[in-house]
C-alpha cells in the first residue's frame, strides 16, 4: 500500500510514555529533547505515576530552550499501556509517530533517520532501528542489531512473519500514523503494543530494518519484557488484538482469504510457543508434548531448544 505522507517536511510526533520510572526518566526526556529532526512535536506523557516521574519531566522541560514543540501531560488515573498509547495518539498531530519508553534513551538522530527511511521507502509502514543494550546504571552490556545486513537496511514483509524469520524491536520503532487510522485504537486489555504494531505494519506494507543505532535500550528487573512481567502478562489478550486487526484487514480487503488463513495458523502456533516459553520461565515442568513442540517449532533455535530441554530435565530430576 502506497503511503500518503508528505515527505518534504512531515510533522512527526515523538511520544514518550512514562510510569513509575523516576530513576530513568530524566535521561529519557533529555534524549527526546536532543532529537535533531524538525518539525517535531514532543509529547511527554505520564500514566498517573505514584513516584516523581511527572515532576521530573516538568523540571527538565522547564529549562528547555530549543525549537521543538513540547507538551507534558499526566493521566488523571492509570490507564494501562494500550489505553495510554491510544490517548496520546488521539492528541498527536504527526504523520509519523516515534514511540519511546521512559526507561530508554533515544539517540539524537533517531527521528531523523527513521523519517528518512520512511520517505525513501513509500511502501514501508514502519521503521525499526538497532540499539545498544544498557543496564540499570547506563552501562552498555550488549547490542541489538536487527537488520539482516549489518552494513545496510533490509526489508521485512508479511512472508517473513509467516515463515518465522521476522524480528521486532519495539524500543526503536517509528511508524506511519495510518496504522491507527486504518485499524483504530488498540484494545484496552492488550498488554503490549509491540507485536500488534508489527502485525499491523506488515499487513499494510513493509518494515525497514536499520543497522544504525537509535536507542539505548535499558534492561532491568521492572521491564515490561522482564521475566516477572512476562509471566504475569495475559498473553491471550494479545491474540484477541491480532484477531480484531485481522478481521478489520479482511473487511477492508487488505488481505485475501489465503493470507487470512495463513496468519491465523501463525497466530495459533505463536500462542502455543509463548505459552511453552512462559511455562519454562515460571519453573514449570514441560510435558512431553511441549518438548516435541519445541524441537519442531521454527521459533526456537538450537540454543533455545537445548536450554529449555536441559532446564526441563533438571526439573524432572
C-alpha positions, 0 to 999 in steps of 0.5 A: 500500500502506497503511503500518503505522507508528505515527505518534504517536511512531515510533522512527526510526533515523538511520544514518550510514555512514562510510569513509575520510572523516576530513576530513568526518566530524566535521561529519557526526556533529555534524549527526546529533547536532543532529537535533531529532526524538525518539525517535531512535536514532543509529547511527554506523557505520564500514566498517573505515576505514584513516584516523581516521574511527572515532576521530573519531566516538568523540571527538565522541560522547564529549562528547555530552550530549543525549537521543538514543540513540547507538551507534558501531560499526566493521566488523571488515573492509570490507564494501562499501556494500550489505553495510554498509547491510544490517548496520546495518539488521539492528541498527536498531530504527526504523520509519523509517530516515534514511540519511546519508553521512559526507561530508554534513551533515544539517540539524537538522530533517531527521528531523523533517520527513521523519517528518512527511511520512511520517505525513501521507502513509500511502501514501508509502514514502519521503521525499526532501528538497532540499539545498544543494550544498557543496564540499570546504571547506563552501562552498555552490556550488549547490542541489538542489531536487527537488520539482516545486513549489518552494513545496510537496511533490509526489508521485512514483509508479511512472508517473513512473519509467516515463515518465522524469520521476522524480528521486532524491536519495539524500543526503536520503532517509528511508524506511519500514523495510518496504522491507527487510522486504518485499524483504530485504537488498540484494545484496552486489555492488550498488554503490549503494543509491540507485536500488534504494531508489527502485525499491523505494519506488515499487513499494510506494507513493509518494515525497514530494518536499520543497522544504525543505532537509535536507542539505548535500550535499558534492561532491568528487573521492572521491564515490561519484557522482564521475566516477572512481567512476562509471566504475569502478562495475559498473553491471550489478550494479545491474540484477541488484538491480532484477531480484531486487526485481522478481521478489520484487514479482511473487511477492508480487503487488505488481505485475501482469504489465503493470507487470512488463513495463513496468519491465523495458523501463525497466530495459533502456533505463536500462542502455543510457543509463548505459552511453552516459553512462559511455562519454562520461565515460571519453573514449570515442568514441560510435558512431553508434548511441549518438548516435541513442540519445541524441537519442531517449532521454527521459533526456537533455535538450537540454543533455545531448544537445548536450554529449555530441554536441559532446564526441563530435565533438571526439573524432572530430576 
